[in-house]
């Protein structure tokens, strides 16, 4: 049997601006065969680690 599993993701990446970050993550998803949609891009400050 085949299953489609969907969810919400968060990827942290280095970029010069929000547009570059969006494109980089879209390429990461595409390279891994993930049909995803980037909804939001926000700047992360140093030291604000995600837990």
N, C-alpha and C positions, 0 to 999 in steps of 0.2 A: 504494500500500500504506500501511496505517496501522501505527504502532508505538507501544507503550507503553514509555516509558523511566522507570525509577524509580531513586532514589538517596537519599543522606543529605544533609541540608542543615544549615547553621548561619546564623541570622539574628541580628544584634545590634540591640536596640531599647531606647529609653528607656522606663522605667516606674517606677511608685511601689513595686511589689512583684512577686513571681513570678507571681501569678495574673493581674495586669494585663498582664504581659509575654506570658504564654501566650495570652491572648485577643487581644492586638494582633497577634501573629504568625499566629494562626489566621485572623484577618480578612484579613491581607496575602495569605496563601496562597489563601483563598477568592476574593478580588477578582481574583487573577491566574489563576484557573481551575486551581489546583494542588490535587489531592486528596492532602493531606498529613496527617501525624499528629505532634503535638508530643509528644516522649518525655521530654525533660529540659529544665529551666530552671535556670540557675545564674547567680549574680551575678558580674559582671565588675568588676574593680577598675580605676580610672583608671591608665593607663600600662601595662596588660597587653595590648598590641595583639596581635591575631592575625596571623600571617604566613602 
